[in-house]
Amino acid sequence: MRIQLSEHFDYKKLIRFTLPTIIMMIFSLIYGVIDGAFVSNGVGSDAFAAVNLIMPVLMILGSIGYMIGTGR
């Protein structure tokens, strides 16, 4: 989909343009929750704390990747 600045930009085009990024972010968050549940139940609280410490770094890197990937 190519969007020109001279075109009329309505909500349908906005949703169509941003929906893939929103879906990827939702799946990434679900992955983080499920990963935390398995780590806390399987390994223990120390490993769960380690996952919670590194998760913001992974989210920042992922959001930069999403911006570059969907920027076309």
Secondary structure, 3 states (H helix, E strand, C coil): CCCCCCCCCCHHHHHHHHHHHHHHHHHHHHHHHHHHHHHHHHCCHHHHHHHHHHHHHHHHHHHHHHHHHHHC
